[in-house]
């Protein structure tokens, strides 16, 4: 197999829409809070002032839905004590959540929050969006892990969306 063929077999990362950009920024903000110890208020202010749709150090950040970003970050922080055990139950035995990479943990927390609390977005869309977020950071197994964990959670919390034959994904306006 040539390099060109190998490149074509890799799933492409779709360009983010405003909510997709908000999801990516929320994961970055959650990471920053976890690693750097930034407060919720500080990280929200920093991202809204300097990152969402802004240019920073010569790099243009994609325009994001600021209210979606705030809802995700605030929601994950408020519900983290509930989210973590739920995610932990969905992991393979022997892999406690604390052992998971910080970025991956932020992706799983944001995805789990959205699956549990944002019923206005179809579960399959949420899963797909967070797989794309994972692909922005990882090339190997992590996007598949995100798919597996979020799929388990979606079937637990939104089983009605998975009853019967699979429905084709329809792009959601603003998803």
N, C-alpha and C positions, 0 to 999 in steps of 0.2 A: 504494500500500500504506500503510495507516495504521500509526501507532506501535504499536498493540495487535497487529496482525498481524506486524510486524517482531519484536516481543518474543517472540511465540510460535514463530517460526521458529528462534530461537537455541536451541541445545541447552542443556538445564538442567544445572546442576551438581548432582550427587546429594549428599545429605548424607553425610558421612564416617562410617564405622564406626570401631572402635578401630584397626584396621590402617590404614585410610585416613588417620585423624588422625595416626598414627605416620609415615606416608609424608610427609605435609605437614610435620610437625615435623622430619623428617630432612632434607628439602630446605632448610628454614629454617636448621637447624644447619650444614649443609654450606655454605650461603651465608655464614653468620656466620664460619665458619672461613676461607673464601676471602677475604672482604672485610676482616674485622677481625683476622685472624691469630690467632684464639683457638685454643688447643690442644684436642685431642680430649677430654682429661680435663675441662677447664674447660667446654667446651660441653655435654658429656653431663651433668655435675653441674648446670649452670644449667638446662637444659631439664627434667631430672627433678625438680629442686627447685621451680622457679618457673613452668614452662609447661605441662607435660603434665597436663591436667585441672585446672589451678590458675587463680586469678584474678590478673591482673597489670594494674595501672593501670586498674582498673575494667572490664577486658575478660576475659570468661570463656573460657578455652581448652578446647577439646573434649577429653574424656578419651581417652587414646591407649594403645595396647599398648606399654608401656615396653620390654619385651624385644625386640619387633619394631623399635622405634625404635633401640635400641642396636645390634642386629644390622645394620641398614641403614647407620647412620653409621660404625660400626667397619669394616664390610665395604667400603664405598666408599673410605674412607681407606686401608685395607690394600691394596686392589687398584687404586687410581687409576692407577698407571703402566701397568697392563694395560688398564683400561677406556678411557682417553683415546684410544689409537690405534684401538681397536675402534670407538668412537663416531666418530672422525675419518673413518674409511673409509666410514661410512654417511651422512656429510654430503654435500651438493651440492658439486661441485668449486668451489674458490675460497672456500669458507667453512671455514677451519680452526677447530678447537674453541676456540682462544684468542680468536677473534673473536666468539664467541657470548656473549650476555648472561650474567652470572654466575648469575642465578637459573635460566635455561634450562639452563645447563651442569650445575647441581646436579640438576635434574630428570632430565636425560639420564643422568647418572652413576648416580643412584639406580635409575632404571628399568633401565639396562643391568646393574647389579649384580644386581638381583632376577631378571632374565631368565636370567642366566648361573649364578647360585648358588642360587636358591630354586626348585628344580624342583617343590616341593610346591604351588606356586601356578600355575595354568594361565596360559600366556603371554597369552592374550586378556584375562584378568583384570588382569594386570600392566599391559598396554598401556592398558586402559580406566581403571585407577586413576591412572596418571600423566598421562593426558589430562585427567582431572578436577583433578589437582594443578595442571597448567598453566593450566587455566581459572580457578583461584583467583587467578592472578597476571596473566593476559593475556586479552585479548578477541579479538585478531586472528588472525594466522597461526601463532603459536607453538604452540597446541594441535595444529594440523594437522602441524606439523613434528615434534613429539613423537611423534605417531601414526606418521608416515612412518619416522623413525629407529628407533623401538622395534620397529616391524613388520619392518623389514629385519633387525634384530638377532635378533628372535624366530625368523624363518625360517632364519637362519644357525645359531643355537644350539639351536633346538627344532623342527627341520624336521618331526619325526614328528607334532607337534601340528597341522601344517598340511597333511598329506597327506590327500587325498580331499576330500569335500565339507565345507564349513564346518559346524561343529556349533553349535547355538544356545548362547549363553552361559548358564551356570547360575550363579546367585549362590553364591559359595563361603562357607561358614561362616567368619566371622571375616576374610574377605578384606579 
